Amino acid sequence: MNTMPERLREGWLRHRRSLALLAFSAFYLSTQMLLQSLLFEFWTPADIAQAWLDYLLELTLLALLLYGAYLGVDATCTRAGRWTRLAWMALALYLVSWAFMLANALWRSRLAAVPDLSLCAALAGRLAIVPIYIVGVQTLWQRAREMEARESDSRQSADALERESRRMRLQLLKAQIEPHFLFNTLANMRQLYRTDPDQAAPVMRSLQRYLRAALPRVRRDDATLADELDLVRAYLMLVAMRMPARLAYRVHDGSGCAALVFPAMVVLTLVENAIRHGIEPSAAGGRVDVTASTAQGWLSIRVRDDGVGFGAAQIGGSGVGLANVRRQLQASFGTRARLLLAECAPGVEATLVVPMEGA
């Protein structure tokens, strides 16, 4: 159990700022007595000092009583509305001021005369107007703070919903891209078993190792550009094992942005399209170059092949891969991200351009 000195110390620590402000206010208001004209012509300095100390003591006592009334109403009107609480505050402060003026008048007259109640009421109103004004300003300030807090909470909730919605859209797009990639790879494996069974077994083992390493990385929401390029390298290595004499490739990151968060399987989808629609239909095969670079706040990733080019491949595509790439870029970077396709004669170049501050 706390002792009396400990309770006093805790109370002082809790209200020390308010008490210090009350003391300063009482001192400041008491100085008006010293500014009266002709004061020093009719009173001695000792009398003036004594009268000023008495006045300061009265103001300090009144300030403490008003603060006590404020704390009492604040503790009892916890469930009342803001304006109801303010009305009770104003009434309590006025009644305390009126009671103080009445008691002061009785004490000065030594109970020899009946105080003028109307005069006490007028003086109480003059004394209470300042604390009532302060409480009113505090009420308006608290209301503004509450409105600001509600607005901030609403913005945070909206941002959280937007982030969750974007995360769900990205997961949906990944769920669409992953089967597209896997089905194409398995179709290639089936073709390889038909044409070259001896080569199919090591390629299958490489595919298993690739999927074991790639799928957990694809499921991450914080995959980086370095993760994506590693995935591309693993995929090209797998394809090169299937068609060793017909594919050359190079993956180069000259952007210095390896740690930037980047959506998974976006670049991989472009590389897969380059293999499927550019290199595989070519009798001589070809080369795929993947290059990342930066310029003036933009990150560019180019996937270029020297295959058969637009429209020459006999294998038709559904367009799901490129459509999902565009949607995933928009979900991750907004409308500023772009996917550009251009014929290079020979081959095709696909370029991703995204703002670095959004990556």
N, C-alpha and C positions, 0 to 999 in steps of 0.2 A: 504494500500500500504506500502510495506517495505521501510524504510528509507535507506540512503546510508550506515550508520554504520551497520545496520542489514544485508544488502546484503553482505557487506564485511565480517561480522562474519560468515554468512552462507557459503560463498565461502571458507573462511579459514577452517571451519570445514569439508567441503567436500574434500578439497585438502591438508589438513594439513600434511598427511603422505608423499605425493609426494613432497611437498615443503620442508619438513624436510630432505628428502633424497637428494633433489637437493642441499640444503645448505651444507649438509655433504660432498657430492661429490665435490662441488666447493672448500670447505676448504681442503679436502684431496689432490686434484690435485694442489692446490696452494702451498702446502708444498714442492713440488719438487724444487721450486725456492730456498728454504733455504738449500737444500742439494747440491748445486753446489760447486765444489772445489774452494778453494782460495777466496771464497766470502767475508769472514770477513777480509781478508788481504788488500783488495782494497776499501772496503766500510765501512763506519761507521755504528754502530748499528741503528742510527736514519734513515740513508738513506735506509738501508736494510728493516727496518720496514715500511717505507713509500712505497717503491717499492713493498713489499709483500702485503700491503693493497690495492694498486692500482690493482695488479694482481688478488687478491681475488675478488675485486669489478667487474673486467672485466669478470671473470669466473662466478660469480653469475648472472650478467646481461645476459650473454650468455645462462646460464642454464634456466633462466626464459623465454628468447625468444624461446629457443628450446621447452620448455614445452608448451608455448603458441601455437607454430606451431603444436605440437603433438595434442593438444586439438582441434585446428581448423580442421585439417584433420580428426580426429576421429569423429567430429560432422558432417562434410560434406560428408564423405564417408560411411554413414551408410548402403547403399544398395550395395556397391561395394563388390566384392569377397575378400577373405582373402589376397590373394597374390597381387591383384590390390591395396588394401588398404596399404599393406606393401610397394609397389613400390612408391605410392604417399607420404607415410610417409618418406621414405628415401630421395626422391627428395626434399621435403619441409625442412627437417632437414639440408640437404647439402646447399640449397639456403640460409637459414637463417644464417648458419655458414659463407658462403662466403660473404653475405651482411654485417655481423658483422665485419669480418676481413677487408673488404674494408672501412667501416665507421671508424674503429679503426685506420687504416693507414692514412686516411684523417685527422682525428682529431689530431693524433700525429704530423703530418707535418703541421698542421694549414692551410691546403689547399694550401701549398706552392709547393708541388711536386705531380706528378701523381703516384699513387701506382702501384707496379708491380702486374698486374692482375694474372699472372701465379703463383707468390708466394702466393698471397691471395687464389687462388684456391687450392694450395697444402696444405696450413695451414688449410683451411676450411675442406678439406678432412680428415686431421688428427683429427680435433676437432669433426667432425660429425660421425666418425667411431664408437665411443663408444655409443652414443645414438642410432645410427642405429642398432648396435649389440643388444642393450637392447630391442629395439622394435621387432627385429627378434626373440629373445628368448621369449618375451612375446607372439608373434603370435603363435609360436610353442607350448607354454604352454597352451594357450587358445584352440588351436586345440586339444591337448591331453585331456584337461578337457571336451571339447564338445564330443569327442569320448567316453570318460569314462561315461559321462552323458547319451549318447545315448545307450551305452551298458547296463548301469544300468536300463534305462527305458525299454529296451528290455527284460532284465531279470525279471523286475517287471511285465511286461505285460504277459510274459510266465508263471510266477508263478500265476498271477491272472487267466489266462485262465485254468491252471491246477487245481486251486482250484475250479473254477466254473464247470469244467468238472467233477471233483470228486464229487462235491455237486449234480450235476445232476444225476450221476450214483447212488449215495446213495439214492436220491429221487426215482429213478426208481426201485431200489431194494426194498425200503420200500413199494412202490406201489404194487410190486409183493407179498411181504410177508404178508401185511395186509389182502388182500382178502383170502390168504391161511389160515391165522389164523381165520378170521371171518367165513369163510365157514365151517371150521371144528367145530367151536363152535356152529354155528347154526344147523349143522347136529346133534351134540350131543343133542341140545335142542329139536329137532324134535323127536329123539329117546326117550328122557325123557317124552315128552308129550304122547307118545304111551304107555310107560310102567308104568309111575307113574305120572299121571296128577296132583295129589295133591302137589307133590314136585316140579313140573315144575314152578308154579307161583312164589314162592319165589326165585327160581333160576333165573327166567327171570328178576325179579327186581334187583337181584344182578348183573346180566349181564348188565343191563342198567346203574347201578351206576359205574360199572367197565369201560364200554366204555366211559361214560361221563368224567371220570377222565383220562383214558388211552390215548384216541386218540389225545388230544392236546399235550400230552407229547411225543407221537410218532412222531408228525410232527416237533418237534424241531430239529435243527441241533446241538445244544449244550447240548443234553441229557447226563447225567453223569452215572457213574456206579451205584450210589445210586438210580437214577431214574429207571434204568433197573431192579435192584433187587426189588424195590418197585412194579414194574409192574409184576414181576414174583410172588411175594407174593400175589398180588391181583388175578392173574390168578389161582394160586393153591388154594386160598380160595374159588374161584368160583367153581372150579372142585370138591373140597372137599364137598361143599354143595350138589352137584349132586350125589356124591357117598360117603357119610360120613363114611360108615363102611368099605370101601375098599381102602382108600387113607390116608397115613400119609406123612407129608413133613416137611422139615426144610431148611430154607434159612439163611446162615451165611456168613457174610463178615468179614473176619479176615485180609484183605489186608491193611486196613488203606488208601485206595485209593478211597473213596466214591466220591470225587469231580472230579476225572479224567473224561474227556469227553469220552464217549463210545457210539458206534452206537446202536440205539434203536432196540429192538425186536430180537436181535441176540441170547441172552441167552434165551429169551422167546420161540423162535422157537425150541431150543433144549429141553426145558422143555415140550413143547407141543408134540414133537416127543416121549419123554419118556412116557408121559401119553397115547398117542394114540397107540403106538406100543409096549409098555412094560407093563403098569399097566392095561389098559382096557381089553386086551385079557386074562389076568390072572384071574382065577376064584376067587382066594383069594385076589386079589388086590395087593397092595405093597406100597413101600415107595420111595419118590424122595428126594434126598439131593442135594442142590445147595451150593457150597462152593467156596469162592473167597480167594486167598492167593497170596503172593508175595515171590519171591526168586531170588536174584542176578540180579535185574533189570527187571525181567519178572513178568507179571501178569497172573495168572492161574485161570480159572473158571471151576470147575468140576460140571457136571450134571450127577448124578448117580441114576439109578433106579434098583430095584431088581425084575423086571418083567420077562417076558417070554424069553427075550434075542433075539439074531439075528435069523431071519428067522422063528421064531415060530408063530408069529402073522399071522392070516388069512387076516388081513386088509393090502392090498398093498398100498404103497405110490408112488407118482410120483417122489420123489426126489427133487422137486422144493425147499423145505425149506432148506435142507442142501446145495444144490448148491448155493442158494442165500446167505446163511450165509458165505460160503467161498468167494464169490465175494465181499460181503460187508466188510469182514475182510481185503481182499486185497486192496479194495478201501480206507479203513480208515488207515491201518497200513502198507501196502506194502507186499512184499513177505515174510517178517519175521514172520508174524502172521500164526498160524497153528490151524487146527481143527483136533483133534485126536479122533478116535472111537475105543473102546476096549470092548470085552466081559468080564464080571466079574464073571459069573457063581455063583449065578444067576444075570441076568440083564446085562445092558450095561452102560458104562461110557463114556460120551462125554466131552472132555477137550478143552477149548479155551486157547491158549497161545499167548500173545501179548507183545511186548516190552513196558515198562512203559513210555519211553521217547516219544513214538509215540501216547500214549493215550491222 
